Amino acid sequence: MAVPKKKTSKSRKNMRRAHDFLTPPNVSTCPQCKAPKLPHRACPSCGMYKGKEIIKADDL
């Protein structure tokens, strides 16, 4: 069974984990209503995507 010869220091352990953080989601603005929305998704406030109404305004 493999056992480390030396104890891994806190610094080395944290350097290994440096890329394991969460990244915030990218937020773009809707060109029609200027509300924040996730990219490549229909706008939750007006229902438009790529200039077309995907979700009816009555359903929102």
N, CA, C, O and CB atoms as a CASP TS submission, in Angstrom:
PFRMAT TS
TARGET T0000
AUTHOR 0000-0000-0000
METHOD Language model
MODEL 1
PARENT N/A
ATOM      1  N   MET     1       0.843  -1.171   0.000  1.00  0.00           N
ATOM      2  CA  MET     1       0.000   0.000   0.000  1.00  0.00           C
ATOM      3  C   MET     1       0.893   1.241   0.000  1.00  0.00           C
ATOM      4  O   MET     1       1.858   1.309   0.762  1.00  0.00           O
ATOM      5  CB  MET     1      -0.962  -0.006   1.220  1.00  0.00           C
ATOM      6  N   ALA     2       0.582   2.208  -0.838  1.00  0.00           N
ATOM      7  CA  ALA     2       1.399   3.407  -0.961  1.00  0.00           C
ATOM      8  C   ALA     2       1.146   4.353   0.205  1.00  0.00           C
ATOM      9  O   ALA     2       0.005   4.696   0.514  1.00  0.00           O
ATOM     10  CB  ALA     2       1.117   4.114  -2.287  1.00  0.00           C
ATOM     11  N   VAL     3       2.227   4.762   0.840  1.00  0.00           N
ATOM     12  CA  VAL     3       2.154   5.676   1.970  1.00  0.00           C
ATOM     13  C   VAL     3       3.148   6.800   1.717  1.00  0.00           C
ATOM     14  O   VAL     3       4.290   6.523   1.352  1.00  0.00           O
ATOM     15  CB  VAL     3       2.450   4.945   3.325  1.00  0.00           C
ATOM     16  N   PRO     4       2.753   8.076   1.900  1.00  0.00           N
ATOM     17  CA  PRO     4       3.694   9.167   1.669  1.00  0.00           C
ATOM     18  C   PRO     4       4.836   9.154   2.684  1.00  0.00           C
ATOM     19  O   PRO     4       4.629   8.854   3.860  1.00  0.00           O
ATOM     20  CB  PRO     4       2.968  10.505   1.724  1.00  0.00           C
ATOM     21  N   LYS     5       6.035   9.481   2.221  1.00  0.00           N
ATOM     22  CA  LYS     5       7.196   9.498   3.111  1.00  0.00           C
ATOM     23  C   LYS     5       7.194  10.719   4.017  1.00  0.00           C
ATOM     24  O   LYS     5       7.658  10.649   5.156  1.00  0.00           O
ATOM     25  CB  LYS     5       8.480   9.462   2.301  1.00  0.00           C
ATOM     26  N   LYS     6       6.679  11.833   3.521  1.00  0.00           N
ATOM     27  CA  LYS     6       6.656  13.072   4.301  1.00  0.00           C
ATOM     28  C   LYS     6       5.228  13.622   4.363  1.00  0.00           C
ATOM     29  O   LYS     6       4.402  13.344   3.494  1.00  0.00           O
ATOM     30  CB  LYS     6       7.621  14.127   3.685  1.00  0.00           C
ATOM     31  N   LYS     7       4.960  14.395   5.394  1.00  0.00           N
ATOM     32  CA  LYS     7       3.647  15.017   5.539  1.00  0.00           C
ATOM     33  C   LYS     7       3.502  16.130   4.490  1.00  0.00           C
ATOM     34  O   LYS     7       4.436  16.901   4.266  1.00  0.00           O
ATOM     35  CB  LYS     7       3.454  15.582   6.986  1.00  0.00           C
ATOM     36  N   THR     8       2.338  16.208   3.859  1.00  0.00           N
ATOM     37  CA  THR     8       2.065  17.284   2.903  1.00  0.00           C
ATOM     38  C   THR     8       1.765  18.557   3.681  1.00  0.00           C
ATOM     39  O   THR     8       0.869  18.583   4.525  1.00  0.00           O
ATOM     40  CB  THR     8       0.875  16.915   1.953  1.00  0.00           C
ATOM     41  N   SER     9       2.520  19.609   3.392  1.00  0.00           N
ATOM     42  CA  SER     9       2.339  20.864   4.117  1.00  0.00           C
ATOM     43  C   SER     9       1.026  21.536   3.734  1.00  0.00           C
ATOM     44  O   SER     9       0.426  21.220   2.707  1.00  0.00           O
ATOM     45  CB  SER     9       3.510  21.809   3.848  1.00  0.00           C
ATOM     46  N   LYS    10       0.592  22.471   4.582  1.00  0.00           N
ATOM     47  CA  LYS    10      -0.647  23.203   4.303  1.00  0.00           C
ATOM     48  C   LYS    10      -0.502  24.008   3.016  1.00  0.00           C
ATOM     49  O   LYS    10      -1.448  24.109   2.234  1.00  0.00           O
ATOM     50  CB  LYS    10      -1.011  24.136   5.483  1.00  0.00           C
ATOM     51  N   SER    11       0.662  24.571   2.800  1.00  0.00           N
ATOM     52  CA  SER    11       0.891  25.376   1.600  1.00  0.00           C
ATOM     53  C   SER    11       0.785  24.523   0.339  1.00  0.00           C
ATOM     54  O   SER    11       0.130  24.919  -0.625  1.00  0.00           O
ATOM     55  CB  SER    11       2.267  26.051   1.664  1.00  0.00           C
ATOM     56  N   ARG    12       1.418  23.369   0.340  1.00  0.00           N
ATOM     57  CA  ARG    12       1.375  22.499  -0.843  1.00  0.00           C
ATOM     58  C   ARG    12      -0.038  21.950  -1.074  1.00  0.00           C
ATOM     59  O   ARG    12      -0.491  21.829  -2.212  1.00  0.00           O
ATOM     60  CB  ARG    12       2.376  21.334  -0.688  1.00  0.00           C
ATOM     61  N   LYS    13      -0.720  21.623   0.017  1.00  0.00           N
ATOM     62  CA  LYS    13      -2.094  21.126  -0.097  1.00  0.00           C
ATOM     63  C   LYS    13      -3.007  22.195  -0.695  1.00  0.00           C
ATOM     64  O   LYS    13      -3.832  21.897  -1.559  1.00  0.00           O
ATOM     65  CB  LYS    13      -2.626  20.684   1.283  1.00  0.00           C
ATOM     66  N   ASN    14      -2.858  23.444  -0.233  1.00  0.00           N
ATOM     67  CA  ASN    14      -3.694  24.526  -0.735  1.00  0.00           C
ATOM     68  C   ASN    14      -3.331  24.899  -2.166  1.00  0.00           C
ATOM     69  O   ASN    14      -4.205  25.314  -2.927  1.00  0.00           O
ATOM     70  CB  ASN    14      -3.572  25.742   0.165  1.00  0.00           C
ATOM     71  N   MET    15      -2.064  24.764  -2.552  1.00  0.00           N
ATOM     72  CA  MET    15      -1.681  25.029  -3.941  1.00  0.00           C
ATOM     73  C   MET    15      -2.315  24.002  -4.870  1.00  0.00           C
ATOM     74  O   MET    15      -2.702  24.337  -5.990  1.00  0.00           O
ATOM     75  CB  MET    15      -0.145  25.015  -4.096  1.00  0.00           C
ATOM     76  N   ARG    16      -2.425  22.768  -4.423  1.00  0.00           N
ATOM     77  CA  ARG    16      -3.046  21.729  -5.229  1.00  0.00           C
ATOM     78  C   ARG    16      -4.538  22.006  -5.407  1.00  0.00           C
ATOM     79  O   ARG    16      -5.111  21.692  -6.450  1.00  0.00           O
ATOM     80  CB  ARG    16      -2.831  20.353  -4.588  1.00  0.00           C
ATOM     81  N   ARG    17      -5.154  22.588  -4.401  1.00  0.00           N
ATOM     82  CA  ARG    17      -6.590  22.863  -4.437  1.00  0.00           C
ATOM     83  C   ARG    17      -6.915  24.245  -4.997  1.00  0.00           C
ATOM     84  O   ARG    17      -8.068  24.670  -4.929  1.00  0.00           O
ATOM     85  CB  ARG    17      -7.169  22.733  -3.049  1.00  0.00           C
ATOM     86  N   ALA    18      -5.947  24.950  -5.540  1.00  0.00           N
ATOM     87  CA  ALA    18      -6.142  26.338  -5.964  1.00  0.00           C
ATOM     88  C   ALA    18      -7.160  26.454  -7.090  1.00  0.00           C
ATOM     89  O   ALA    18      -7.805  27.496  -7.206  1.00  0.00           O
ATOM     90  CB  ALA    18      -4.821  26.941  -6.407  1.00  0.00           C
ATOM     91  N   HIS    19      -7.332  25.439  -7.919  1.00  0.00           N
ATOM     92  CA  HIS    19      -8.249  25.516  -9.050  1.00  0.00           C
ATOM     93  C   HIS    19      -9.601  24.892  -8.748  1.00  0.00           C
ATOM     94  O   HIS    19     -10.420  24.755  -9.656  1.00  0.00           O
ATOM     95  CB  HIS    19      -7.642  24.845 -10.249  1.00  0.00           C
ATOM     96  N   ASP    20      -9.860  24.512  -7.514  1.00  0.00           N
ATOM     97  CA  ASP    20     -11.110  23.853  -7.164  1.00  0.00           C
ATOM     98  C   ASP    20     -12.178  24.823  -6.678  1.00  0.00           C
ATOM     99  O   ASP    20     -13.120  24.403  -6.006  1.00  0.00           O
ATOM    100  CB  ASP    20     -10.858  22.816  -6.111  1.00  0.00           C
ATOM    101  N   PHE    21     -12.060  26.104  -6.995  1.00  0.00           N
ATOM    102  CA  PHE    21     -13.024  27.083  -6.529  1.00  0.00           C
ATOM    103  C   PHE    21     -14.192  27.197  -7.501  1.00  0.00           C
ATOM    104  O   PHE    21     -14.091  26.757  -8.646  1.00  0.00           O
ATOM    105  CB  PHE    21     -12.353  28.442  -6.342  1.00  0.00           C
ATOM    106  N   LEU    22     -15.280  27.774  -7.060  1.00  0.00           N
ATOM    107  CA  LEU    22     -16.459  27.968  -7.905  1.00  0.00           C
ATOM    108  C   LEU    22     -16.321  29.267  -8.680  1.00  0.00           C
ATOM    109  O   LEU    22     -15.796  30.254  -8.165  1.00  0.00           O
ATOM    110  CB  LEU    22     -17.754  27.977  -7.058  1.00  0.00           C
ATOM    111  N   THR    23     -16.789  29.262  -9.907  1.00  0.00           N
ATOM    112  CA  THR    23     -16.771  30.476 -10.714  1.00  0.00           C
ATOM    113  C   THR    23     -18.191  31.025 -10.810  1.00  0.00           C
ATOM    114  O   THR    23     -19.137  30.251 -10.953  1.00  0.00           O
ATOM    115  CB  THR    23     -16.183  30.201 -12.132  1.00  0.00           C
ATOM    116  N   PRO    24     -18.359  32.348 -10.734  1.00  0.00           N
ATOM    117  CA  PRO    24     -19.706  32.902 -10.844  1.00  0.00           C
ATOM    118  C   PRO    24     -20.226  32.751 -12.268  1.00  0.00           C
ATOM    119  O   PRO    24     -19.433  32.756 -13.210  1.00  0.00           O
ATOM    120  CB  PRO    24     -19.721  34.384 -10.423  1.00  0.00           C
ATOM    121  N   PRO    25     -21.543  32.616 -12.450  1.00  0.00           N
ATOM    122  CA  PRO    25     -22.086  32.456 -13.796  1.00  0.00           C
ATOM    123  C   PRO    25     -21.935  33.739 -14.605  1.00  0.00           C
ATOM    124  O   PRO    25     -22.039  34.839 -14.063  1.00  0.00           O
ATOM    125  CB  PRO    25     -23.557  32.045 -13.731  1.00  0.00           C
ATOM    126  N   ASN    26     -21.688  33.590 -15.911  1.00  0.00           N
ATOM    127  CA  ASN    26     -21.612  34.745 -16.790  1.00  0.00           C
ATOM    128  C   ASN    26     -23.021  35.268 -17.021  1.00  0.00           C
ATOM    129  O   ASN    26     -23.940  34.506 -17.323  1.00  0.00           O
ATOM    130  CB  ASN    26     -20.918  34.386 -18.137  1.00  0.00           C
ATOM    131  N   VAL    27     -23.175  36.568 -16.875  1.00  0.00           N
ATOM    132  CA  VAL    27     -24.485  37.179 -17.054  1.00  0.00           C
ATOM    133  C   VAL    27     -24.382  38.186 -18.181  1.00  0.00           C
ATOM    134  O   VAL    27     -23.518  39.063 -18.161  1.00  0.00           O
ATOM    135  CB  VAL    27     -24.989  37.853 -15.741  1.00  0.00           C
ATOM    136  N   SER    28     -25.267  38.060 -19.173  1.00  0.00           N
ATOM    137  CA  SER    28     -25.327  39.034 -20.255  1.00  0.00           C
ATOM    138  C   SER    28     -26.645  39.789 -20.151  1.00  0.00           C
ATOM    139  O   SER    28     -27.511  39.434 -19.353  1.00  0.00           O
ATOM    140  CB  SER    28     -25.184  38.346 -21.647  1.00  0.00           C
ATOM    141  N   THR    29     -26.790  40.825 -20.956  1.00  0.00           N
ATOM    142  CA  THR    29     -28.022  41.607 -20.919  1.00  0.00           C
ATOM    143  C   THR    29     -28.870  41.271 -22.129  1.00  0.00           C
ATOM    144  O   THR    29     -28.350  40.989 -23.208  1.00  0.00           O
ATOM    145  CB  THR    29     -27.718  43.119 -20.870  1.00  0.00           C
ATOM    146  N   CYS    30     -30.165  41.303 -21.944  1.00  0.00           N
ATOM    147  CA  CYS    30     -31.114  41.054 -23.027  1.00  0.00           C
ATOM    148  C   CYS    30     -31.119  42.263 -23.956  1.00  0.00           C
ATOM    149  O   CYS    30     -31.243  43.389 -23.473  1.00  0.00           O
ATOM    150  CB  CYS    30     -32.548  40.769 -22.470  1.00  0.00           C
ATOM    151  N   PRO    31     -30.991  42.077 -25.274  1.00  0.00           N
ATOM    152  CA  PRO    31     -30.980  43.234 -26.166  1.00  0.00           C
ATOM    153  C   PRO    31     -32.335  43.941 -26.267  1.00  0.00           C
ATOM    154  O   PRO    31     -32.383  45.114 -26.639  1.00  0.00           O
ATOM    155  CB  PRO    31     -30.540  42.804 -27.536  1.00  0.00           C
ATOM    156  N   GLN    32     -33.440  43.252 -25.943  1.00  0.00           N
ATOM    157  CA  GLN    32     -34.755  43.880 -26.046  1.00  0.00           C
ATOM    158  C   GLN    32     -35.105  44.664 -24.776  1.00  0.00           C
ATOM    159  O   GLN    32     -35.426  45.851 -24.843  1.00  0.00           O
ATOM    160  CB  GLN    32     -35.825  42.820 -26.318  1.00  0.00           C
ATOM    161  N   CYS    33     -35.042  43.992 -23.618  1.00  0.00           N
ATOM    162  CA  CYS    33     -35.512  44.638 -22.388  1.00  0.00           C
ATOM    163  C   CYS    33     -34.380  45.036 -21.445  1.00  0.00           C
ATOM    164  O   CYS    33     -34.635  45.624 -20.394  1.00  0.00           O
ATOM    165  CB  CYS    33     -36.460  43.719 -21.664  1.00  0.00           C
ATOM    166  N   LYS    34     -33.136  44.727 -21.801  1.00  0.00           N
ATOM    167  CA  LYS    34     -31.940  45.083 -21.013  1.00  0.00           C
ATOM    168  C   LYS    34     -31.916  44.439 -19.627  1.00  0.00           C
ATOM    169  O   LYS    34     -31.215  44.929 -18.740  1.00  0.00           O
ATOM    170  CB  LYS    34     -31.858  46.589 -20.861  1.00  0.00           C
ATOM    171  N   ALA    35     -32.658  43.361 -19.422  1.00  0.00           N
ATOM    172  CA  ALA    35     -32.646  42.642 -18.151  1.00  0.00           C
ATOM    173  C   ALA    35     -31.485  41.646 -18.156  1.00  0.00           C
ATOM    174  O   ALA    35     -31.108  41.162 -19.223  1.00  0.00           O
ATOM    175  CB  ALA    35     -34.007  41.913 -17.906  1.00  0.00           C
ATOM    176  N   PRO    36     -30.913  41.328 -17.003  1.00  0.00           N
ATOM    177  CA  PRO    36     -29.838  40.336 -16.967  1.00  0.00           C
ATOM    178  C   PRO    36     -30.372  38.938 -17.269  1.00  0.00           C
ATOM    179  O   PRO    36     -31.447  38.560 -16.803  1.00  0.00           O
ATOM    180  CB  PRO    36     -29.142  40.351 -15.598  1.00  0.00           C
ATOM    181  N   LYS    37     -29.606  38.172 -18.056  1.00  0.00           N
ATOM    182  CA  LYS    37     -30.003  36.816 -18.398  1.00  0.00           C
ATOM    183  C   LYS    37     -28.751  35.985 -18.614  1.00  0.00           C
ATOM    184  O   LYS    37     -27.669  36.524 -18.850  1.00  0.00           O
ATOM    185  CB  LYS    37     -30.910  36.793 -19.657  1.00  0.00           C
ATOM    186  N   LEU    38     -28.904  34.669 -18.531  1.00  0.00           N
ATOM    187  CA  LEU    38     -27.796  33.779 -18.810  1.00  0.00           C
ATOM    188  C   LEU    38     -27.614  33.663 -20.319  1.00  0.00           C
ATOM    189  O   LEU    38     -28.600  33.674 -21.056  1.00  0.00           O
ATOM    190  CB  LEU    38     -28.030  32.391 -18.172  1.00  0.00           C
ATOM    191  N   PRO    39     -26.365  33.552 -20.797  1.00  0.00           N
ATOM    192  CA  PRO    39     -26.156  33.458 -22.241  1.00  0.00           C
ATOM    193  C   PRO    39     -26.716  32.159 -22.817  1.00  0.00           C
ATOM    194  O   PRO    39     -26.736  31.131 -22.139  1.00  0.00           O
ATOM    195  CB  PRO    39     -24.672  33.566 -22.560  1.00  0.00           C
ATOM    196  N   HIS    40     -27.167  32.207 -24.058  1.00  0.00           N
ATOM    197  CA  HIS    40     -27.724  31.071 -24.809  1.00  0.00           C
ATOM    198  C   HIS    40     -28.998  30.536 -24.179  1.00  0.00           C
ATOM    199  O   HIS    40     -29.299  29.347 -24.292  1.00  0.00           O
ATOM    200  CB  HIS    40     -26.700  29.954 -24.907  1.00  0.00           C
ATOM    201  N   ARG    41     -29.753  31.413 -23.513  1.00  0.00           N
ATOM    202  CA  ARG    41     -31.033  31.031 -22.923  1.00  0.00           C
ATOM    203  C   ARG    41     -32.032  32.143 -23.177  1.00  0.00           C
ATOM    204  O   ARG    41     -31.653  33.296 -23.387  1.00  0.00           O
ATOM    205  CB  ARG    41     -30.894  30.746 -21.399  1.00  0.00           C
ATOM    206  N   ALA    42     -33.305  31.795 -23.157  1.00  0.00           N
ATOM    207  CA  ALA    42     -34.352  32.794 -23.355  1.00  0.00           C
ATOM    208  C   ALA    42     -34.383  33.737 -22.152  1.00  0.00           C
ATOM    209  O   ALA    42     -34.102  33.334 -21.023  1.00  0.00           O
ATOM    210  CB  ALA    42     -35.740  32.115 -23.560  1.00  0.00           C
ATOM    211  N   CYS    43     -34.724  34.983 -22.413  1.00  0.00           N
ATOM    212  CA  CYS    43     -34.792  35.986 -21.348  1.00  0.00           C
ATOM    213  C   CYS    43     -35.954  35.651 -20.417  1.00  0.00           C
ATOM    214  O   CYS    43     -37.070  35.440 -20.892  1.00  0.00           O
ATOM    215  CB  CYS    43     -34.953  37.422 -21.939  1.00  0.00           C
ATOM    216  N   PRO    44     -35.723  35.595 -19.099  1.00  0.00           N
ATOM    217  CA  PRO    44     -36.815  35.247 -18.193  1.00  0.00           C
ATOM    218  C   PRO    44     -37.848  36.354 -18.037  1.00  0.00           C
ATOM    219  O   PRO    44     -38.968  36.087 -17.601  1.00  0.00           O
ATOM    220  CB  PRO    44     -36.261  34.898 -16.848  1.00  0.00           C
ATOM    221  N   SER    45     -37.497  37.598 -18.386  1.00  0.00           N
ATOM    222  CA  SER    45     -38.466  38.684 -18.188  1.00  0.00           C
ATOM    223  C   SER    45     -39.323  38.944 -19.417  1.00  0.00           C
ATOM    224  O   SER    45     -40.514  39.226 -19.282  1.00  0.00           O
ATOM    225  CB  SER    45     -37.744  39.953 -17.808  1.00  0.00           C
ATOM    226  N   CYS    46     -38.737  38.856 -20.635  1.00  0.00           N
ATOM    227  CA  CYS    46     -39.549  39.145 -21.825  1.00  0.00           C
ATOM    228  C   CYS    46     -39.777  37.919 -22.712  1.00  0.00           C
ATOM    229  O   CYS    46     -40.649  37.956 -23.579  1.00  0.00           O
ATOM    230  CB  CYS    46     -38.888  40.235 -22.642  1.00  0.00           C
ATOM    231  N   GLY    47     -39.019  36.833 -22.520  1.00  0.00           N
ATOM    232  CA  GLY    47     -39.236  35.602 -23.278  1.00  0.00           C
ATOM    233  C   GLY    47     -38.631  35.590 -24.666  1.00  0.00           C
ATOM    234  O   GLY    47     -38.972  34.724 -25.472  1.00  0.00           O
ATOM    235  N   MET    48     -37.745  36.521 -24.971  1.00  0.00           N
ATOM    236  CA  MET    48     -37.143  36.606 -26.299  1.00  0.00           C
ATOM    237  C   MET    48     -35.809  35.859 -26.328  1.00  0.00           C
ATOM    238  O   MET    48     -35.083  35.820 -25.334  1.00  0.00           O
ATOM    239  CB  MET    48     -36.943  38.080 -26.709  1.00  0.00           C
ATOM    240  N   TYR    49     -35.498  35.263 -27.489  1.00  0.00           N
ATOM    241  CA  TYR    49     -34.206  34.621 -27.717  1.00  0.00           C
ATOM    242  C   TYR    49     -33.854  34.793 -29.185  1.00  0.00           C
ATOM    243  O   TYR    49     -34.602  34.362 -30.062  1.00  0.00           O
ATOM    244  CB  TYR    49     -34.235  33.104 -27.315  1.00  0.00           C
ATOM    245  N   LYS    50     -32.721  35.419 -29.451  1.00  0.00           N
ATOM    246  CA  LYS    50     -32.241  35.698 -30.808  1.00  0.00           C
ATOM    247  C   LYS    50     -33.274  36.443 -31.644  1.00  0.00           C
ATOM    248  O   LYS    50     -33.450  36.152 -32.827  1.00  0.00           O
ATOM    249  CB  LYS    50     -31.862  34.402 -31.503  1.00  0.00           C
ATOM    250  N   GLY    51     -33.958  37.406 -31.025  1.00  0.00           N
ATOM    251  CA  GLY    51     -34.921  38.231 -31.744  1.00  0.00           C
ATOM    252  C   GLY    51     -36.280  37.593 -31.950  1.00  0.00           C
ATOM    253  O   GLY    51     -37.141  38.198 -32.589  1.00  0.00           O
ATOM    254  N   LYS    52     -36.504  36.401 -31.438  1.00  0.00           N
ATOM    255  CA  LYS    52     -37.793  35.724 -31.595  1.00  0.00           C
ATOM    256  C   LYS    52     -38.414  35.514 -30.223  1.00  0.00           C
ATOM    257  O   LYS    52     -37.709  35.305 -29.236  1.00  0.00           O
ATOM    258  CB  LYS    52     -37.630  34.367 -32.339  1.00  0.00           C
ATOM    259  N   GLU    53     -39.751  35.570 -30.169  1.00  0.00           N
ATOM    260  CA  GLU    53     -40.446  35.331 -28.913  1.00  0.00           C
ATOM    261  C   GLU    53     -40.597  33.832 -28.714  1.00  0.00           C
ATOM    262  O   GLU    53     -41.367  33.177 -29.417  1.00  0.00           O
ATOM    263  CB  GLU    53     -41.830  36.036 -28.894  1.00  0.00           C
ATOM    264  N   ILE    54     -39.868  33.301 -27.767  1.00  0.00           N
ATOM    265  CA  ILE    54     -39.873  31.853 -27.486  1.00  0.00           C
ATOM    266  C   ILE    54     -40.932  31.526 -26.436  1.00  0.00           C
ATOM    267  O   ILE    54     -41.688  30.565 -26.582  1.00  0.00           O
ATOM    268  CB  ILE    54     -38.471  31.378 -27.002  1.00  0.00           C
ATOM    269  N   ILE    55     -40.979  32.326 -25.386  1.00  0.00           N
ATOM    270  CA  ILE    55     -41.955  32.147 -24.316  1.00  0.00           C
ATOM    271  C   ILE    55     -42.949  33.292 -24.435  1.00  0.00           C
ATOM    272  O   ILE    55     -42.546  34.453 -24.496  1.00  0.00           O
ATOM    273  CB  ILE    55     -41.270  32.114 -22.890  1.00  0.00           C
ATOM    274  N   LYS    56     -44.228  32.989 -24.469  1.00  0.00           N
ATOM    275  CA  LYS    56     -45.238  34.027 -24.589  1.00  0.00           C
ATOM    276  C   LYS    56     -45.246  34.912 -23.348  1.00  0.00           C
ATOM    277  O   LYS    56     -45.011  34.430 -22.239  1.00  0.00           O
ATOM    278  CB  LYS    56     -46.620  33.407 -24.813  1.00  0.00           C
ATOM    279  N   ALA    57     -45.509  36.184 -23.525  1.00  0.00           N
ATOM    280  CA  ALA    57     -45.527  37.127 -22.406  1.00  0.00           C
ATOM    281  C   ALA    57     -46.652  36.792 -21.429  1.00  0.00           C
ATOM    282  O   ALA    57     -46.558  37.128 -20.248  1.00  0.00           O
ATOM    283  CB  ALA    57     -45.685  38.568 -22.920  1.00  0.00           C
ATOM    284  N   ASP    58     -47.719  36.131 -21.901  1.00  0.00           N
ATOM    285  CA  ASP    58     -48.818  35.751 -21.009  1.00  0.00           C
ATOM    286  C   ASP    58     -48.382  34.669 -20.014  1.00  0.00           C
ATOM    287  O   ASP    58     -48.880  34.616 -18.890  1.00  0.00           O
ATOM    288  CB  ASP    58     -50.020  35.256 -21.829  1.00  0.00           C
ATOM    289  N   ASP    59     -47.440  33.801 -20.439  1.00  0.00           N
ATOM    290  CA  ASP    59     -46.981  32.703 -19.593  1.00  0.00           C
ATOM    291  C   ASP    59     -46.025  33.183 -18.513  1.00  0.00           C
ATOM    292  O   ASP    59     -45.849  32.501 -17.503  1.00  0.00           O
ATOM    293  CB  ASP    59     -46.310  31.637 -20.437  1.00  0.00           C
ATOM    294  N   LEU    60     -45.410  34.328 -18.700  1.00  0.00           N
ATOM    295  CA  LEU    60     -44.459  34.838 -17.713  1.00  0.00           C
ATOM    296  C   LEU    60     -45.245  35.418 -16.575  1.00  0.00           C
ATOM    297  O   LEU    60     -44.662  35.914 -15.611  1.00  0.00           O
ATOM    298  CB  LEU    60     -43.499  35.897 -18.322  1.00  0.00           C
TER
END
